[in-house]
Amino acid sequence: MSAEAASPITRRTTVREAVTRYPGIQVVFERYGIMGCGGPQGPIEPIAFFARVHKVDPDALIRELNEFAGGPGRPATTLEATPVPRAPELRFLPIATAAALAVLAGFPLGTLAAFAAVRDMGLGLRWTPLVQAHGHLQLLGWVGLFIMGIAYHVVPRFKGVALRPQTLVWPSFLMLLGGVMLRTASQPWAEVPWVGALLVASAVLEVVGACAFALVITATVSSGRREAYDAFLLAAVLWLVAAAAANLLVVTELASDGVAVISQDKDEPLLAMQLYGFIVLFIFGISLRVLPVFLNLRPPLASILAPVLVSFNAGLGLRVAVWWVEAYADWGPPVAVESLAAYLLAGAVLTFILALNVYFPSLESDIVDPERAYRKLIRTAYIWLAAAAGLELWLATRAMVEGTEIGWLEAGGLRHALALGFVTQMIFGVAFRALPVFAGKRLYSQRLVDATFILVNVAAVTRVGPAVIEAGSMTSRYDHIGAAGVVGLLAVMVFAYNVARTVRAPAMPMVRVAEGERAMEPKSEQGRFVVTPNTVVAEVLDQVPGALEMLISYGLTPLADPVLRKTVTPHVTLETASRVHAFDLEALLRDLNRLASEGTTGMAPKQPVEKVEAPSSPAPSVEVDAARVLMALRNCYDPELPVNIVDLGLIYNVRVERQRVQIEMTLTAPDGPLASQVVAQVAEVVRGLGVSEVEVDLVREPPWDPSRMTPAARSQLGWE
């Protein structure tokens, strides 16, 4: 047996298993600054992968965890916790708010504007300010607030420090949200004096919110260890502040002039600073930090990252300067200057993609991300980014060679290749991977991930294609753009539903004893065995005299079967059993601890128990049918949900041929670290029926989703 197998905590043990099984072990994670994800009980992620994400040596962490747990040959160690102070928790509020803004206003406004562009829908002169308000809402409301929510959670954990100054966290969110909402409501009517004043107030709120967010991120990043992605995050928040200041200048002029439309030579640099400067650069910074781990990529080419950042900022700065010169001076720079800005930007983007190695196959490793559904979103997003860079180069070259200016539709198509194809798809991918970890839950539906992936890419193609390809009438092109808005709205709605069901699912802390691990429970100061909600049933039976009769009296009647006692009880905690059989857990714990106390003080149990050992070989052959197999499998449970695998709908097929049983099944997480243990448990339970041969086939297609659950299972989980 390997040293790892002999240890109570292994590389495959999840953080939640360790925290649930060994109360107080959080201090070890806190020493490394990586506690806080997944709630107080930690995320459902293998410790080795969790450590790698946070750039912690997995072997060193596991060694300290085993020292705390009192592994073989090691005394239990008392560790001093050095907790990382936590900021006032925004939790999912910015992310939920961002999705709500996109669903309720951002995408509907864009769709309305597209259909109204070639039809008389009563918008009149309000059409252009409505389009501009839509763009501002999408960039700072939908994307900006999402970035804020993710950043406030991950940046301090990446750096191993607290957010600082914490007093600015809530104000930054509230100010930015208030500014975005006020801007959306006021710009279409900004020619009215008092509404124009509201428009200026919206810009003031955004400046305050942007500065507060930039201060928090800058201070937090600067307080931790220096890493290559730092410069991208810092440059991004500086561009956000610059964009907010420029926006204040522009809308003040707007209100002063009594108009509602921002001229193109002033609107274009604002959009560029928000989209390229803030959003794209921030995504680049987060990508450098997490994608090499999540996708198991080759290490980024660090030597070219600094030139990439310089080229990107130079190109963006030149583009903004060109537009501002045209806006405030009676001079238009030559086309070559505008094209140079495009070449610098696009070249930097393409070089960054190459440096990230995102298009190369994942490397083989013993530490891999158990979740995979989100990967196609991330990789496809970077395909869209490359396509946007190529489109940028083509439009710039055409302008130089043919002297053709970039049209309004073409500029919009380019922006949406970035904003919809790249940015929104990155939001979906990151959220599907990160938010379940933040919440300590399993993702609600893999099928909805696939649906979101299809919808967002259909929307992106439908939005970008008609904008850059002159085919069909103008009405037809705008109709396609409007249809893209509808499909994009559906994508966000499916995404939001999937995330909401994930986050709102009931917490289900579980303990599963992986092969070779020892379940260990804390002892009291007197050294007696203490029964807790997380104690495994098998250990209760082994340690507490009289426990079997007591458990049966509380409704755990399957324990009367010695085969089931052997096969099921090592995998179920008392808390899980209470959820399944609906007994009073507190009363049972009180009675079991009374029995345990009597047993350790030499008192005989009130009801002596004859210990029945499960047979070491299969029972004599008996006639077995599919119904009896399914009845037996109701005593097997999924690693994460306290419902038997039959009611969950994980059993796809059962075939019985004399003394041979074939089972086709899946799991809610078939690639999870405990899948093999569940398969072994299923086989052992069926062998206990007396059959001579059991074959269990764990399949991944079709993937499981909650629609397969029985009404009883849904009711048990509180999903009805």
C-alpha positions in Angstrom: 0.0 0.0 0.0 1.4 3.4 -1.0 2.0 6.1 1.6 -0.8 8.1 0.2 -3.2 5.3 0.4 -2.3 4.8 4.0 -3.0 8.4 4.9 -6.5 9.6 5.9 -6.3 12.6 3.4 -5.1 12.0 -0.1 -4.7 14.1 -3.3 -8.2 13.0 -4.4 -9.9 13.9 -1.1 -12.1 16.9 -1.6 -11.7 20.0 0.5 -15.3 19.5 1.8 -14.5 15.9 2.9 -11.5 17.1 4.9 -13.3 20.0 6.5 -16.4 17.9 7.3 -14.5 14.9 8.6 -11.9 16.8 10.7 -13.5 19.8 12.5 -10.9 22.5 12.9 -8.8 21.6 9.9 -9.7 24.9 8.3 -6.7 26.4 10.2 -4.4 24.5 7.8 -6.1 25.9 4.7 -6.1 29.3 6.3 -2.3 29.1 6.8 -2.1 29.0 3.0 -4.7 31.7 2.6 -7.0 29.5 0.5 -10.0 29.0 2.8 -13.3 30.8 2.0 -14.4 29.2 -1.3 -17.5 27.0 -1.1 -18.7 28.4 2.2 -17.5 27.3 5.7 -17.3 23.7 4.6 -15.2 24.3 1.6 -15.7 23.5 -2.1 -16.3 20.0 -3.6 -12.9 19.9 -5.3 -10.0 17.5 -4.9 -7.4 19.0 -2.6 -4.5 18.6 -5.0 -6.3 20.5 -7.8 -7.6 23.2 -5.4 -4.0 23.7 -4.2 -2.7 24.0 -7.7 -5.3 26.6 -8.6 -4.0 28.7 -5.6 -0.4 28.0 -6.4 0.2 26.0 -3.3 2.4 22.9 -3.2 -0.1 20.1 -3.0 2.2 17.7 -1.3 3.1 20.2 1.4 -0.5 21.0 2.0 -1.6 17.4 2.2 1.3 16.6 4.6 0.1 19.3 7.0 -3.5 18.2 6.7 -2.6 14.7 7.6 -0.5 15.9 10.5 -3.6 17.7 11.8 -5.8 14.6 11.1 -3.3 12.4 13.0 -2.4 10.1 10.1 -0.5 6.9 10.6 2.7 7.3 12.5 2.0 11.0 13.1 0.7 12.5 16.3 -2.1 15.0 15.9 -0.7 18.5 15.6 -2.1 21.7 17.0 -1.6 24.5 14.5 -2.0 28.2 15.0 -4.4 29.6 12.5 -3.3 32.7 10.6 -6.7 33.6 9.0 -6.9 35.9 6.1 -9.3 38.7 7.0 -12.4 38.6 4.9 -14.0 41.6 3.2 -17.6 42.4 3.7 -19.1 39.7 1.5 -20.9 40.8 -1.6 -21.1 37.1 -2.5 -23.2 36.7 -5.7 -24.9 40.1 -5.6 -22.9 41.9 -8.3 -23.1 38.8 -10.6 -26.8 38.4 -10.1 -27.3 42.1 -10.6 -25.3 41.9 -13.8 -27.4 39.1 -15.2 -30.6 40.8 -14.2 -29.5 44.0 -16.0 -28.7 42.0 -19.2 -31.9 40.1 -19.2 -34.3 42.9 -18.2 -32.7 45.8 -20.1 -29.4 45.3 -21.9 -30.4 42.7 -24.5 -34.0 43.8 -24.9 -32.9 47.4 -25.6 -30.4 46.2 -28.2 -33.1 44.0 -29.9 -35.6 46.8 -29.9 -33.0 49.2 -31.4 -32.1 46.8 -34.2 -35.7 46.2 -35.3 -36.5 49.9 -35.0 -33.6 50.9 -37.2 -35.5 50.2 -40.4 -39.1 50.5 -39.1 -41.2 53.3 -37.6 -41.6 52.1 -34.0 -42.1 55.5 -32.5 -38.6 56.0 -31.3 -37.8 58.9 -33.7 -34.9 61.0 -32.4 -34.5 58.8 -29.4 -33.2 55.9 -31.4 -29.5 57.0 -31.3 -29.4 57.8 -27.6 -31.2 54.6 -26.9 -28.5 52.7 -28.8 -25.8 54.5 -26.9 -27.5 53.8 -23.5 -27.8 50.2 -24.5 -24.0 49.9 -25.2 -23.1 51.6 -22.0 -25.4 49.4 -20.0 -24.0 46.2 -21.6 -20.4 47.2 -21.1 -20.5 48.5 -17.5 -23.7 46.9 -16.2 -23.7 43.4 -17.6 -19.9 42.9 -18.0 -18.5 45.5 -15.6 -20.5 44.3 -12.6 -19.8 40.7 -13.4 -16.1 41.5 -13.5 -16.4 43.3 -10.2 -18.1 40.3 -8.5 -15.6 37.8 -9.8 -12.6 40.1 -9.0 -13.7 40.8 -5.4 -13.8 37.0 -4.8 -10.7 35.7 -6.6 -8.1 38.5 -6.5 -7.6 38.3 -2.7 -7.4 34.6 -2.8 -4.9 34.7 -5.7 -2.8 37.1 -3.6 -3.3 35.5 -0.2 -4.3 38.8 1.3 -7.5 40.5 2.2 -9.3 43.0 0.0 -8.1 46.5 1.0 -9.4 49.0 1.8 -12.5 46.9 2.7 -14.6 50.0 3.4 -14.7 50.7 -0.4 -16.0 47.3 -1.5 -19.7 48.0 -1.0 -19.6 51.7 -2.1 -17.8 50.7 -5.4 -20.6 48.3 -6.3 -23.5 50.6 -5.3 -22.0 53.7 -7.0 -21.3 51.9 -10.3 -24.7 50.2 -10.3 -26.5 53.5 -9.5 -24.6 55.3 -12.2 -25.3 52.7 -14.9 -29.0 52.5 -14.1 -29.3 56.3 -14.0 -27.5 56.6 -17.3 -29.8 54.1 -19.0 -32.9 55.9 -17.8 -31.8 59.5 -18.5 -29.8 59.6 -21.7 -32.8 59.1 -24.2 -34.4 62.3 -22.7 -31.2 64.2 -21.8 -32.3 67.3 -23.8 -34.7 68.1 -20.9 -32.7 70.2 -18.5 -33.5 68.3 -15.3 -32.9 65.0 -17.0 -29.6 66.2 -18.3 -28.7 66.9 -14.7 -29.5 63.3 -13.8 -27.2 62.2 -16.7 -24.4 64.2 -15.2 -25.1 62.7 -11.8 -24.9 59.2 -13.3 -21.4 60.0 -14.6 -20.3 61.3 -11.2 -21.5 58.1 -9.6 -19.6 56.0 -12.1 -16.4 58.0 -11.5 -16.7 57.4 -7.8 -17.5 53.7 -8.3 -14.7 53.2 -10.8 -12.2 54.9 -8.6 -13.2 52.9 -5.5 -13.0 49.6 -7.5 -9.6 50.6 -8.9 -8.3 51.5 -5.5 -9.4 48.2 -4.0 -7.9 46.1 -6.8 -4.7 48.1 -7.0 -4.1 48.0 -3.2 -4.9 44.3 -3.0 -2.8 43.3 -6.0 0.1 45.4 -4.7 0.0 43.8 -1.3 0.6 40.3 -2.5 3.4 38.5 -4.3 4.2 40.0 -7.7 3.1 37.9 -10.7 3.0 38.4 -14.5 -0.8 39.0 -14.6 -0.6 41.9 -12.1 0.2 44.5 -14.8 -2.8 43.5 -16.9 -5.2 43.9 -14.0 -3.7 47.3 -12.9 -3.7 48.6 -16.5 -7.4 47.5 -16.8 -8.6 49.4 -13.7 -6.6 52.5 -14.8 -8.4 52.4 -18.2 -11.7 52.1 -16.3 -11.0 55.2 -14.3 -9.9 57.1 -17.5 -13.1 56.0 -19.3 -15.3 57.1 -16.3 -13.5 60.5 -16.3 -13.9 61.0 -20.0 -17.5 60.0 -19.8 -18.1 62.6 -17.1 -16.6 65.3 -19.4 -18.7 64.2 -22.4 -22.1 64.0 -20.6 -21.4 67.3 -18.9 -21.1 68.9 -22.4 -24.2 67.0 -23.5 -26.3 68.4 -20.7 -24.8 71.9 -21.2 -25.7 71.8 -24.9 -29.2 70.4 -24.2 -28.8 67.3 -26.5 -29.1 63.6 -26.0 -26.8 62.2 -28.6 -23.0 61.8 -28.1 -21.2 62.5 -31.4 -19.4 59.5 -32.9 -15.9 61.1 -32.5 -16.5 61.2 -28.7 -18.5 58.0 -28.3 -16.0 55.8 -30.1 -13.1 56.5 -27.7 -15.4 55.9 -24.7 -16.4 52.6 -26.0 -12.8 51.7 -26.9 -11.6 52.5 -23.3 -14.3 50.5 -21.7 -14.2 47.5 -24.0 -10.5 47.2 -24.9 -8.9 49.0 -22.0 -10.9 47.7 -19.1 -12.8 44.6 -20.1 -10.3 42.9 -22.5 -7.3 43.6 -20.4 -9.0 42.4 -17.2 -9.9 39.2 -18.9 -6.4 38.8 -20.1 -5.1 39.1 -16.5 -7.5 36.6 -15.1 -6.8 34.2 -18.0 -3.1 34.3 -17.3 -3.8 33.3 -13.7 -6.4 30.6 -14.1 -6.5 29.1 -17.6 -3.1 27.4 -17.4 -4.4 25.5 -14.4 -8.0 24.9 -15.5 -7.2 23.9 -19.0 -3.8 22.3 -18.0 -2.0 24.4 -20.6 1.7 24.8 -21.2 3.1 27.6 -19.1 2.5 31.1 -20.7 5.4 32.6 -22.6 6.3 35.1 -19.8 9.0 36.9 -21.8 6.6 38.4 -24.4 3.9 39.4 -22.0 5.4 42.8 -21.2 5.9 43.7 -24.9 2.3 42.6 -25.5 1.0 44.9 -22.8 3.0 47.8 -24.1 1.8 47.3 -27.7 -1.8 46.9 -26.6 -1.8 50.1 -24.5 0.1 52.0 -27.2 -2.4 51.0 -29.9 -5.4 51.8 -27.6 -3.9 55.1 -26.5 -3.2 56.1 -30.1 -6.8 55.2 -31.2 -8.3 57.2 -28.3 -6.0 60.2 -29.1 -7.0 60.1 -32.8 -10.7 60.3 -32.0 -10.2 63.0 -29.4 -8.1 65.1 -31.8 -10.9 64.8 -34.4 -13.5 65.8 -31.7 -11.7 68.8 -30.2 -9.4 70.1 -32.9 -10.1 71.0 -36.5 -7.8 68.4 -37.9 -8.1 64.8 -38.9 -5.1 62.5 -38.6 -4.1 60.6 -41.7 -5.6 57.1 -42.3 -2.2 55.6 -41.7 -2.2 56.7 -38.1 -5.6 55.1 -37.5 -4.4 51.9 -39.2 -1.3 51.9 -37.1 -3.4 51.9 -33.9 -5.4 48.9 -35.3 -2.2 47.0 -36.2 -0.8 47.6 -32.7 -4.0 46.4 -31.0 -4.6 43.4 -33.2 -1.0 42.4 -33.1 -0.9 42.5 -29.4 -4.1 40.4 -29.1 -2.8 37.7 -31.5 0.5 37.6 -29.7 -1.2 37.3 -26.3 -3.2 34.4 -27.6 0.0 32.6 -28.7 1.7 33.4 -25.4 -1.2 31.9 -23.5 -1.0 28.6 -25.4 -4.8 28.3 -25.3 -5.0 26.6 -28.7 -2.6 23.8 -27.8 -3.9 20.5 -26.4 -4.0 20.1 -22.6 -1.0 18.5 -21.0 -1.1 15.1 -19.3 -1.0 15.5 -15.5 -2.0 13.6 -12.4 -3.7 16.9 -11.2 -6.5 17.8 -13.5 -9.7 19.7 -13.2 -12.5 17.2 -12.6 -15.0 19.6 -14.3 -14.8 19.9 -18.1 -18.1 21.2 -19.5 -17.0 24.9 -19.4 -13.8 24.3 -21.5 -15.5 24.6 -24.9 -16.8 28.0 -23.9 -13.3 29.2 -23.0 -11.6 27.9 -26.1 -14.3 29.1 -28.4 -14.2 32.5 -26.8 -10.5 32.8 -27.8 -11.4 31.8 -31.3 -13.8 34.7 -31.4 -11.0 36.9 -30.1 -8.7 35.9 -32.8 -11.5 36.4 -35.4 -12.0 40.0 -34.0 -8.3 40.7 -34.3 -8.3 39.4 -37.9 -11.4 41.6 -38.7 -9.6 44.6 -37.2 -6.6 44.0 -39.4 -8.7 43.6 -42.5 -10.7 46.8 -42.0 -7.5 48.8 -41.2 -5.8 47.4 -44.3 -8.8 48.1 -46.5 -8.9 51.7 -45.2 -5.2 52.2 -46.2 -5.4 50.5 -49.6 -8.8 51.5 -50.8 -9.4 54.6 -48.7 -12.7 53.1 -47.5 -13.7 54.2 -44.1 -15.1 51.8 -41.5 -18.8 51.9 -41.6 -21.1 52.2 -38.6 -22.4 48.7 -39.0 -18.9 47.3 -39.5 -17.7 49.0 -36.3 -20.7 47.5 -34.5 -19.9 44.1 -35.9 -16.3 44.3 -34.7 -17.4 45.4 -31.2 -19.9 42.5 -30.9 -17.4 39.9 -32.1 -15.5 41.0 -29.0 -18.4 41.8 -26.7 -20.6 38.8 -27.6 -18.3 36.2 -29.1 -15.4 36.7 -26.7 -16.4 38.6 -23.6 -19.9 37.1 -23.0 -18.7 33.6 -23.8 -15.8 34.1 -21.3 -18.3 35.2 -18.7 -20.3 32.0 -19.2 -17.2 29.8 -19.1 -15.7 31.4 -16.0 -19.1 31.5 -14.2 -19.9 27.8 -14.9 -16.5 26.9 -13.5 -16.1 29.3 -10.6 -19.6 30.0 -9.2 -20.3 26.4 -8.1 -17.0 26.5 -6.3 -17.8 29.8 -4.7 -21.2 28.3 -3.5 -19.9 24.9 -2.6 -22.4 23.2 -4.9 -22.4 21.0 -8.0 -23.4 22.7 -11.3 -27.1 22.2 -11.8 -27.1 21.0 -15.4 -24.4 20.1 -17.9 -27.0 20.1 -20.7 -27.9 23.7 -20.0 -24.1 24.5 -20.4 -24.3 23.0 -23.9 -27.5 24.9 -24.7 -25.8 28.2 -23.5 -22.8 27.4 -25.7 -24.9 26.8 -28.8 -27.1 29.9 -28.2 -24.3 32.4 -27.6 -22.4 31.3 -30.7 -25.5 31.4 -32.9 -26.2 34.9 -31.5 -22.6 36.0 -32.2 -22.6 34.7 -35.8 -26.0 36.2 -36.5 -24.9 39.6 -35.0 -21.5 39.9 -36.6 -22.2 38.4 -40.0 -24.8 40.8 -41.4 -22.9 43.7 -40.0 -19.7 43.0 -41.9 -21.0 41.2 -45.0 -23.0 43.3 -47.4 -25.6 40.8 -48.4 -29.3 41.4 -48.7 -31.3 44.6 -48.0 -30.6 46.8 -45.1 -33.9 45.7 -43.6 -32.8 42.1 -43.8 -29.5 42.9 -42.2 -31.1 44.7 -39.3 -33.6 41.9 -38.9 -30.8 39.4 -38.5 -29.1 41.7 -35.9 -32.4 41.9 -34.0 -32.8 38.1 -34.1 -29.3 37.9 -32.7 -30.5 40.0 -29.8 -33.3 37.5 -29.1 -31.0 34.5 -29.2 -28.4 36.3 -27.1 -31.2 37.1 -24.5 -32.1 33.4 -24.5 -28.5 32.5 -23.9 -28.2 34.8 -20.9 -31.6 33.5 -19.5 -30.5 29.9 -19.8 -27.1 30.8 -18.2 -28.8 32.7 -15.4 -31.3 29.9 -14.7 -28.5 27.3 -14.5 -26.4 29.4 -12.2 -29.4 30.3 -10.0 -30.4 26.7 -9.6 -26.8 25.9 -8.7 -26.4 28.6 -6.1 -29.8 28.1 -4.5 -29.6 24.3 -4.3 -29.7 23.1 -0.7 -26.3 22.6 0.9 -25.5 18.9 1.2 -22.2 18.3 3.1 -21.2 14.7 2.6 -18.5 12.4 3.8 -17.2 9.6 1.6 -14.4 7.4 2.6 -12.2 6.9 -0.4 -10.3 3.7 -0.9 -7.3 3.4 1.5 -8.5 6.3 3.7 -9.4 6.1 7.4 -12.5 7.9 8.7 -11.4 9.7 11.8 -13.6 11.5 14.3 -12.5 13.9 17.0 -12.3 12.7 20.6 -13.4 14.7 23.6 -10.9 15.7 26.2 -11.8 12.6 28.2 -10.9 10.4 25.2 -14.3 8.9 24.6 -15.7 8.5 21.1 -17.9 11.4 20.1 -20.7 10.9 17.5 -21.4 13.9 15.3 -23.6 14.5 12.3 -20.6 13.8 10.0 -19.7 10.4 11.7 -19.9 7.6 9.2 -22.6 5.0 10.1 -20.1 2.1 9.9 -17.9 3.7 12.5 -20.9 4.2 14.8 -21.7 0.5 14.5 -18.1 -0.4 15.2 -17.5 2.0 18.1 -20.8 2.3 20.0 -22.2 -0.8 21.7 -26.0 -1.1 21.1 -25.9 1.3 18.2 -27.4 -1.2 15.7 -30.7 -1.7 17.6 -30.9 2.1 18.2 -30.4 3.0 14.6 -33.0 0.5 13.5 -35.4 1.8 16.0 -35.0 5.3 14.5 -36.0 4.0 11.1 -32.8 2.7 9.6 -34.4 -0.7 8.9 -32.0 -1.6 6.0 -29.3 -2.1 8.6 -31.0 -5.3 9.6 -29.5 -6.8 6.4 -25.8 -7.7 7.2 -24.8 -7.4 3.6 -26.1 -3.9 3.3 -24.4 -3.1 6.6 -21.1 -4.1 5.1 -21.6 -2.4 1.7 -23.5 0.8 2.4 -22.6 2.0 5.9 -18.9 2.9 5.2 -20.2 5.5 2.6 -23.0 7.3 4.5 -22.9 9.8 7.3 -25.6 10.1 10.0 -26.6 13.5 8.5 -27.1 11.9 5.1 -29.1 9.1 6.7 -31.3 11.6 8.5 -32.1 13.3 5.2 -33.0 10.0 3.6 -35.0 8.5 6.4 -36.3 11.7 8.0 -35.6 11.0 11.7 -34.7 13.4 14.5 -30.9 13.7 14.1 -30.4 15.7 17.3 -32.2 13.1 19.4 -30.3 10.2 17.8 -27.0 12.0 18.4 -27.9 12.5 22.0 -28.8 8.8 22.5 -25.8 7.5 20.6 -23.4 9.7 22.7 -25.1 8.4 25.8 -24.4 4.8 24.7 -20.8 5.7 23.7 -20.3 7.3 27.2 -21.7 4.2 28.9 -19.5 1.9 26.8 -16.3 3.8 27.7 -17.0 3.8 31.5 -17.4 0.1 31.6 -21.2 0.0 31.8 -22.9 -2.7 29.9 -25.2 -1.5 27.1 -28.9 -1.8 27.9 -29.4 -4.1 24.9 -26.4 -6.4 24.2 -25.9 -6.8 20.5 -24.8 -10.0 18.7 -22.4 -8.8 16.1 -23.3 -10.3 12.8 -20.5 -10.4 10.2 -21.3 -10.2 6.5 -20.4 -13.3 4.6 -16.9 -13.2 3.0 -18.2 -14.9 -0.1 -21.4 -14.4 -2.1 -24.6 -15.9 -0.7 -26.0 -19.0 -2.4 -27.4 -18.5 -5.8 -31.0 -17.4 -5.9 -33.3 -16.2 -8.5 -32.8 -12.5 -9.2 -34.8 -10.2 -11.5 -34.3 -6.5 -12.4 -36.9 -5.3 -9.9 -35.0 -7.0 -7.0 -31.7 -5.5 -8.3 -33.3 -2.0 -8.4 -34.6 -2.5 -4.9 -31.2 -3.3 -3.6 -29.6 -0.4 -5.4 -31.9 2.0 -3.5 -29.4 1.5 -0.7 -26.6 3.1 -2.8 -26.1 6.9 -2.9 -24.5 9.4 -5.2 -21.4 11.0 -3.7 -22.9 14.5 -3.6 -26.7 14.1 -3.3 -28.4 12.4 -0.3 -30.8 10.4 -2.5 -30.4 6.9 -3.7 -29.1 6.3 -7.2 -32.3 4.8 -8.4 -34.6 7.7 -7.5 -31.9 10.1 -8.9 -32.3 8.4 -12.2 -28.7 7.3 -12.5 -29.5 3.7 -13.4 -30.1 3.6 -17.2 -30.5 -0.1 -17.7 -30.5 -3.4 -15.8 -30.2 -6.7 -17.6 -30.4 -10.0 -15.8 -29.3 -13.3 -17.5 -29.5 -16.1 -15.0 -26.8 -15.4 -12.6 -25.2 -12.6 -14.5 -26.3 -8.9 -14.0 -25.3 -6.1 -16.3 -25.9 -2.5 -15.1 -25.6 0.6 -17.2 -25.4 3.8 -15.0 -24.0 7.2 -14.7 -23.2 9.7 -11.9 -23.9 13.3 -11.4 -20.1 13.7 -11.7 -18.9 10.6 -13.6 -15.3 12.0 -13.8 -15.3 12.8 -10.1 -12.7 11.3 -7.7 -15.2 9.0 -6.0 -16.8 7.5 -9.1 -14.8 4.2 -8.8 -15.9 3.8 -5.2 -19.6 4.1 -6.2 -19.2 1.6 -9.0 -17.5 -0.8 -6.6 -20.3 -0.3 -4.0 -23.0 -1.0 -6.7 -21.3 -4.2 -7.7 -20.9 -5.3 -4.1 -24.5 -4.7 -3.2 -25.7 -6.7 -6.2 -23.3 -9.5 -5.5 -24.9 -9.6 -2.1 -28.1 -10.8 -3.7 -26.4 -14.1 -4.6 -25.6 -13.6 -8.2 -22.3 -15.0 -9.5 -21.3 -12.2 -11.9 -21.9 -8.4 -11.9 -20.8 -6.0 -14.6 -21.2 -2.3 -14.0 -20.8 0.1 -17.0 -20.3 3.7 -16.0 -21.4 5.8 -19.0 -21.2 9.5 -19.7 -23.7 9.7 -22.5 -26.4 10.7 -22.2 -25.3 12.9 -19.3 -27.5 13.0 -16.2 -29.7 16.0 -15.5 -32.3 16.7 -12.8 -35.2 15.9 -15.1 -34.4 12.2 -14.5 -35.2 12.3 -10.8 -38.4 10.8 -9.5 -40.9 13.1 -7.8 -39.9 11.6 -4.4 -36.3 12.6 -5.0 -37.2 16.1 -6.0 -39.3 16.5 -2.9 -36.6 15.1 -0.7 -34.1 17.7 -2.1 -36.6 20.5 -1.8 -36.7 21.1 -5.5 -40.4 21.2 -5.8 
